[in-house]
Amino acid sequence: MPVPHPATSRPRAVIVGGSLGGLFAAVSLRAIGWEVQVFERSAGMPDSRGGGIVLQPEVEAVFDFGQVPHAVPLGVMSRERIYLNLQDEIVSRALMPQMQTSWNTLHGSLRRALPDGVLQAGERLLRFEQEGARVTAHFASGRVEQADLLIGADGSRSTVRRQLLPQVAPAYAGYVAWRGLAAEHGLPAQLHEKLADSFAFQQGTDHMLLEYLVPGENESTQPGQRRRNWVWYRKVAPGADLAQALTDRAGVAHEFSLPPGAMRPEAVAALRRDAAQLLAPSFAQLVEATPEPFVQAILDMQVPQMVFGRVLLVGDAASVPRPHTAGGAAKAAANALTLARSLRSAGADAGIDAALARWQKQALRHGMQMSEWGIALGERIMDLAPGASDDGPRAGMF
């Protein structure tokens, strides 16, 4: 039986997906007086597949709007950008302060800001239906929930999106991001001396690596307790080569990514051999010192519509920007914040529908602009113009 939803109660949202996008939406809607319930399909908490995150103003705005308690600072400040060549020489240096944080720091702060019982783990959505201004969601556990809104914040493989837009699916962009996090205290002193507190890059032919400091696994920003986050973009042909890269140690092929600890030992060894050959010694040391590297296929996707009556899509369920924009988390945060602000002044059911229409127009435009920008940056990184230097900087790229 559905959970009762009295007409006199506060407006209620069911959020599918307990990663950053779902929690951004939860704290934002709670801040305007909505009742929310978040359902995450993983039995535990979602894992930190994103690793490091460049902290953007949109994320900080959600924390302020939702009054989310958090450590100060929320991340680690980098002072400058440097580019290394294959010989480990710094060939470019520019003062460019910015802050980087980590997935687990943001998720942990958001999760702790929600009362017990708001986030329900191990609940897999099967389907939903709408009748008038009510949505009913059915879960594999047998649980049935009714709400004024159902928000699909369940990522690039969104179950909500598949029911709404079965023809829309992410497309592989032709390259992957090998990623890793290495504890600061276990790295050689000369590596710290070379990289210091910089945002460091190496640009090669058809590949690029970047590196920066992020909070530690325990969210600490104290020197010696932080981690170095690295991302190495490399071409991998679609088909057999991509399938092999996304096959885990148990022989199971994954669709888009492998989480930390899932890579086959022989794949990790090959990654480290390639790093020793293609990367500056400081970066090769960093890859070698990373106990559990992981991999994500770079994807493109943009939905033509985000609002379907009282069901809507946010974050990566609606569009997948390439990571060069450093804007995936920021886009999810912006979706949540602008949604809450649109709904804040909505009164009756008709007011909610009008608010959703206004929100969709802005959110679609933002997502499309970010997707187009990410594609343009990715093409410049992976398909360098003939004669371009392998060592020089490519401005604006992540």
C-alpha positions as CSV (number, residue, x, y, z in Angstrom):
1,M,0.0,0.0,0.0
2,P,1.2,3.5,-0.7
3,V,2.4,5.7,2.2
4,P,-0.5,8.1,2.9
5,H,0.0,11.6,1.7
6,P,-2.7,13.9,3.3
7,A,-3.6,16.9,1.3
8,T,-2.9,19.1,4.4
9,S,0.7,17.9,4.8
10,R,3.7,19.8,3.7
11,P,4.6,19.2,0.0
12,R,6.7,16.1,-0.3
13,A,9.5,15.0,-2.7
14,V,10.8,11.5,-3.3
15,I,14.4,11.7,-4.5
16,V,15.8,8.7,-6.3
17,G,19.6,8.6,-5.9
18,G,21.7,9.2,-2.8
19,S,24.9,10.6,-4.4
20,L,25.7,14.3,-4.5
21,G,22.8,15.3,-6.8
22,G,20.2,13.7,-4.6
23,L,21.6,15.2,-1.4
24,F,21.9,18.6,-3.0
25,A,18.2,18.4,-3.8
26,A,17.3,17.1,-0.4
27,V,19.0,19.9,1.6
28,S,17.7,22.6,-0.7
29,L,14.1,21.4,-0.6
30,R,14.2,20.9,3.1
31,A,15.4,24.5,3.4
32,I,12.1,25.8,1.9
33,G,9.9,23.6,4.1
34,W,9.4,20.5,1.9
35,E,9.4,17.0,3.3
36,V,11.9,14.8,1.5
37,Q,12.9,11.2,1.3
38,V,16.0,10.0,-0.5
39,F,16.2,6.4,-1.8
40,E,19.6,5.0,-2.8
41,R,19.9,1.7,-4.6
42,S,23.3,0.7,-3.0
43,A,23.0,-1.2,0.2
44,G,25.7,1.0,1.7
45,M,26.5,4.6,0.8
46,P,27.5,5.3,-2.8
47,D,31.3,5.0,-3.4
48,S,33.6,7.9,-4.2
49,R,34.0,7.3,-7.9
50,G,34.7,10.9,-8.6
51,G,37.6,11.3,-6.2
52,G,38.6,15.0,-6.3
53,I,36.3,17.9,-7.2
54,V,37.1,21.5,-8.0
55,L,35.0,23.4,-5.5
56,Q,32.7,25.8,-7.4
57,P,30.5,28.6,-6.1
58,E,27.3,26.7,-6.9
59,V,28.3,24.0,-4.4
60,E,29.1,26.5,-1.7
61,A,25.7,28.3,-2.5
62,V,23.8,25.1,-1.8
63,F,25.7,24.6,1.5
64,D,24.7,28.1,2.5
65,F,21.1,27.9,1.4
66,G,20.6,24.5,3.1
67,Q,22.6,25.6,6.2
68,V,24.8,22.6,5.9
69,P,27.4,22.4,8.7
70,H,30.9,21.8,7.4
71,A,34.5,22.0,8.2
72,V,36.3,25.3,7.4
73,P,37.9,25.2,4.9
74,L,35.8,22.8,2.8
75,G,38.8,21.9,0.7
76,V,42.5,22.5,0.0
77,M,43.7,25.6,-1.8
78,S,46.0,25.4,-4.7
79,R,48.2,28.5,-5.3
80,E,49.2,28.1,-8.9
81,R,49.0,26.0,-12.0
82,I,52.1,24.4,-13.4
83,Y,52.8,22.2,-16.4
84,L,55.5,19.5,-16.4
85,N,57.2,18.0,-19.5
86,L,58.4,14.4,-19.8
87,Q,61.7,15.3,-18.2
88,D,59.9,16.6,-15.1
89,E,60.8,20.2,-15.8
90,I,58.2,23.0,-15.1
91,V,57.6,24.5,-18.5
92,S,54.8,26.9,-17.5
93,R,53.7,28.5,-14.2
94,A,50.8,30.8,-13.5
95,L,49.3,32.2,-10.3
96,M,45.7,30.9,-10.2
97,P,44.4,30.2,-6.6
98,Q,41.4,27.9,-6.4
99,M,40.0,25.3,-3.9
100,Q,39.7,21.6,-4.5
101,T,37.7,19.2,-2.3
102,S,36.7,15.6,-2.5
103,W,33.5,13.6,-3.1
104,N,33.6,12.1,0.4
105,T,34.0,15.5,2.0
106,L,30.9,16.9,0.3
107,H,28.8,13.8,0.6
108,G,29.7,13.3,4.3
109,S,28.7,16.9,5.2
110,L,25.4,16.7,3.3
111,R,24.6,13.3,4.7
112,R,25.2,14.5,8.3
113,A,23.0,17.5,7.7
114,L,19.9,15.3,7.0
115,P,17.9,13.8,9.9
116,D,18.0,10.1,10.5
117,G,15.7,8.2,8.3
118,V,15.7,10.7,5.4
119,L,18.2,8.7,3.4
120,Q,17.2,5.1,2.8
121,A,19.8,2.7,1.4
122,G,19.3,-0.5,-0.5
123,E,16.1,0.7,-2.2
124,R,16.0,0.1,-6.0
125,L,13.3,1.9,-8.0
126,L,11.3,-0.4,-10.3
127,R,8.8,2.0,-11.8
128,F,6.6,5.0,-11.1
129,E,3.2,6.3,-12.3
130,Q,1.5,9.7,-12.1
131,E,-2.1,10.5,-11.4
132,G,-3.0,14.1,-11.4
133,A,-0.6,16.0,-9.0
134,R,0.6,12.8,-7.3
135,V,3.4,10.4,-8.2
136,T,3.6,6.9,-6.9
137,A,7.0,5.1,-6.8
138,H,7.5,1.4,-6.6
139,F,10.7,-0.2,-5.2
140,A,12.1,-3.7,-5.5
141,S,11.7,-4.2,-1.7
142,G,7.9,-3.8,-2.1
143,R,7.9,-0.3,-0.7
144,V,5.5,2.2,-2.3
145,E,5.8,5.9,-1.9
146,Q,3.6,8.8,-2.9
147,A,4.7,12.4,-3.3
148,D,4.1,15.7,-5.0
149,L,7.4,15.4,-6.9
150,L,9.7,12.5,-7.9
151,I,13.2,13.6,-8.6
152,G,15.5,11.4,-10.7
153,A,19.0,12.1,-9.3
154,D,20.2,8.6,-10.1
155,G,23.1,9.4,-12.4
156,S,24.0,8.6,-16.0
157,R,22.4,5.1,-15.8
158,S,19.2,6.7,-14.4
159,T,16.2,4.3,-14.0
160,V,13.9,7.3,-13.9
161,R,15.2,8.6,-17.2
162,R,14.9,5.1,-18.9
163,Q,11.2,5.1,-18.1
164,L,10.7,8.7,-19.4
165,L,13.1,8.7,-22.3
166,P,14.1,5.1,-23.2
167,Q,15.7,6.3,-26.4
168,V,18.2,8.6,-24.6
169,A,21.5,7.0,-23.4
170,P,25.0,8.2,-22.8
171,A,27.4,8.0,-25.8
172,Y,31.1,7.1,-25.3
173,A,33.4,9.9,-26.3
174,G,36.4,7.8,-27.3
175,Y,38.6,8.2,-24.2
176,V,38.7,7.3,-20.5
177,A,39.8,8.9,-17.3
178,W,42.1,6.7,-15.2
179,R,42.0,8.1,-11.7
180,G,43.5,7.7,-8.3
181,L,43.9,9.1,-4.8
182,A,47.2,8.7,-2.9
183,A,47.7,9.5,0.7
184,E,50.0,12.5,1.1
185,H,52.1,11.0,4.0
186,G,53.1,7.9,1.9
187,L,54.7,9.9,-1.0
188,P,58.4,10.8,-1.5
189,A,59.6,14.1,-0.2
190,Q,60.9,15.1,-3.7
191,L,57.4,14.7,-5.1
192,H,56.0,17.1,-2.6
193,E,58.8,19.5,-3.3
194,K,58.1,19.4,-7.0
195,L,54.3,19.6,-6.9
196,A,53.9,21.5,-3.6
197,D,50.4,23.1,-3.4
198,S,50.0,23.5,-7.2
199,F,47.4,22.3,-9.6
200,A,49.7,20.4,-11.9
201,F,49.3,19.2,-15.5
202,Q,51.2,17.3,-18.2
203,Q,50.0,17.5,-21.8
204,G,51.0,14.8,-24.2
205,T,49.9,13.6,-27.6
206,D,46.4,12.3,-27.2
207,H,46.6,12.3,-23.4
208,M,46.7,14.6,-20.4
209,L,47.3,14.2,-16.7
210,L,46.3,16.6,-14.0
211,E,46.9,16.5,-10.2
212,Y,45.9,18.4,-7.1
213,L,45.6,18.1,-3.3
214,V,42.2,17.2,-1.7
215,P,41.1,16.4,1.8
216,G,42.0,13.1,3.3
217,E,39.8,10.1,3.6
218,N,38.8,11.4,7.1
219,E,38.0,14.8,5.4
220,S,41.1,16.4,7.1
221,T,42.7,19.3,5.3
222,Q,45.8,19.3,7.5
223,P,49.2,18.8,5.8
224,G,50.3,15.2,6.0
225,Q,46.7,14.0,6.2
226,R,45.5,15.0,2.8
227,R,45.5,13.1,-0.5
228,R,46.8,13.8,-4.0
229,N,44.1,13.3,-6.6
230,W,45.2,12.6,-10.2
231,V,43.2,12.1,-13.5
232,W,44.8,10.7,-16.6
233,Y,42.8,11.1,-19.9
234,R,43.8,8.6,-22.5
235,K,42.2,7.3,-25.7
236,V,40.7,3.8,-25.6
237,A,39.1,2.4,-28.7
238,P,35.4,1.5,-28.5
239,G,34.5,-2.2,-28.6
240,A,36.9,-4.8,-27.3
241,D,39.5,-2.4,-25.9
242,L,36.9,-0.4,-23.9
243,A,35.3,-3.6,-22.7
244,Q,38.6,-4.9,-21.5
245,A,39.3,-1.6,-19.6
246,L,35.9,-1.9,-17.9
247,T,36.2,-5.6,-16.9
248,D,36.7,-6.1,-13.2
249,R,38.9,-8.6,-11.3
250,A,36.0,-11.1,-11.2
251,G,35.7,-10.9,-15.0
252,V,32.5,-8.9,-15.0
253,A,32.2,-6.2,-17.7
254,H,30.9,-2.9,-16.5
255,E,29.1,-0.3,-18.6
256,F,30.8,3.0,-17.8
257,S,33.2,2.7,-14.9
258,L,35.1,0.6,-12.4
259,P,35.2,1.7,-8.8
260,P,38.4,1.7,-6.6
261,G,39.5,-1.8,-5.9
262,A,37.8,-3.4,-8.9
263,M,40.5,-3.1,-11.5
264,R,42.3,-6.4,-12.5
265,P,45.8,-6.7,-11.2
266,E,47.2,-7.0,-14.7
267,A,45.4,-3.8,-15.7
268,V,46.9,-1.9,-12.8
269,A,50.3,-3.2,-13.7
270,A,49.9,-2.1,-17.3
271,L,48.7,1.3,-16.2
272,R,51.8,1.7,-14.1
273,R,54.1,0.6,-16.9
274,D,52.5,3.1,-19.3
275,A,52.9,5.8,-16.6
276,A,56.6,5.1,-16.3
277,Q,56.9,5.5,-20.1
278,L,54.6,8.4,-20.9
279,L,54.5,10.6,-17.8
280,A,56.9,13.0,-16.0
281,P,58.7,11.1,-13.2
282,S,56.7,12.9,-10.5
283,F,53.4,11.8,-12.0
284,A,54.7,8.3,-12.6
285,Q,55.6,8.1,-9.0
286,L,52.1,9.2,-8.0
287,V,50.5,6.5,-10.2
288,E,52.8,3.9,-8.8
289,A,52.0,4.9,-5.2
290,T,48.2,4.7,-5.7
291,P,46.9,1.5,-4.2
292,E,43.5,1.4,-6.0
293,P,43.3,3.3,-9.3
294,F,40.0,3.3,-11.0
295,V,38.6,4.2,-14.4
296,Q,35.6,6.1,-15.9
297,A,34.6,6.2,-19.5
298,I,34.1,9.8,-20.8
299,L,30.5,10.2,-21.8
300,D,28.2,12.7,-23.6
301,M,24.5,12.9,-22.9
302,Q,21.8,15.7,-22.9
303,V,18.1,15.2,-22.5
304,P,15.7,17.3,-24.5
305,Q,13.3,17.7,-21.5
306,M,13.8,17.6,-17.7
307,V,10.2,18.0,-16.4
308,F,7.5,15.4,-17.1
309,G,4.5,16.4,-15.1
310,R,5.6,15.9,-11.5
311,V,8.7,13.9,-12.4
312,L,12.0,15.6,-13.1
313,L,15.6,14.8,-13.9
314,V,18.6,16.5,-12.3
315,G,22.4,16.2,-12.4
316,D,23.9,13.4,-14.5
317,A,20.5,11.9,-15.0
318,A,19.7,14.9,-17.2
319,S,23.1,15.7,-18.8
320,V,26.6,14.4,-18.5
321,P,29.2,17.2,-18.9
322,R,32.7,16.1,-19.6
323,P,35.0,16.5,-16.5
324,H,37.2,19.1,-18.2
325,T,34.5,21.6,-17.3
326,A,35.1,20.8,-13.6
327,G,31.4,21.4,-13.4
328,G,29.6,18.1,-12.8
329,A,29.0,18.7,-9.1
330,A,28.4,22.4,-9.7
331,K,25.7,21.6,-12.3
332,A,23.9,19.2,-9.9
333,A,24.1,21.9,-7.2
334,A,22.7,24.5,-9.5
335,N,19.9,22.3,-10.5
336,A,18.9,21.7,-6.8
337,L,19.3,25.4,-5.8
338,T,17.4,26.9,-8.7
339,L,14.6,24.2,-8.2
340,A,14.2,25.2,-4.6
341,R,14.1,28.9,-5.3
342,S,11.5,28.3,-8.1
343,L,9.4,26.2,-5.8
344,R,9.7,28.5,-2.7
345,S,7.1,30.9,-4.0
346,A,4.8,28.2,-5.4
347,G,1.6,27.7,-3.4
348,A,-1.1,25.4,-4.8
349,D,-0.6,22.6,-7.2
350,A,-0.8,25.0,-10.2
351,G,1.9,27.1,-8.7
352,I,4.2,24.1,-8.5
353,D,3.7,23.3,-12.2
354,A,4.4,26.8,-13.2
355,A,7.5,26.8,-11.1
356,L,8.8,23.6,-12.7
357,A,8.2,25.1,-16.1
358,R,10.3,28.1,-15.2
359,W,13.0,26.0,-13.7
360,Q,13.3,23.6,-16.7
361,K,13.9,26.5,-19.1
362,Q,16.9,27.7,-17.1
363,A,18.3,24.2,-16.2
364,L,18.1,22.9,-19.8
365,R,20.0,25.9,-21.1
366,H,22.7,25.5,-18.5
367,G,23.1,21.8,-19.1
368,M,23.4,22.3,-22.9
369,Q,25.9,25.0,-22.6
370,M,28.1,23.0,-20.2
371,S,27.9,19.9,-22.5
372,E,28.9,21.8,-25.5
373,W,31.8,23.5,-23.7
374,G,33.0,20.1,-22.3
375,I,33.0,18.5,-25.8
376,A,35.0,21.4,-27.2
377,L,37.6,21.2,-24.5
378,G,37.8,17.4,-24.8
379,E,38.5,17.6,-28.5
380,R,41.3,20.0,-28.0
381,I,42.9,17.7,-25.4
382,M,42.6,14.4,-27.2
383,D,43.0,15.6,-30.8
384,L,45.9,18.2,-30.8
385,A,46.5,20.2,-33.9
386,P,49.5,19.0,-36.0
387,G,52.7,20.4,-34.7
388,A,51.4,21.4,-31.3
389,S,53.8,21.1,-28.5
390,D,53.5,18.0,-26.3
391,D,54.7,19.9,-23.2
392,G,52.9,23.2,-23.3
393,P,49.7,24.2,-21.5
394,R,46.2,24.0,-22.8
395,A,44.4,26.8,-21.0
396,G,41.1,26.2,-19.2
397,M,41.3,22.4,-19.2
398,F,40.7,19.9,-16.4
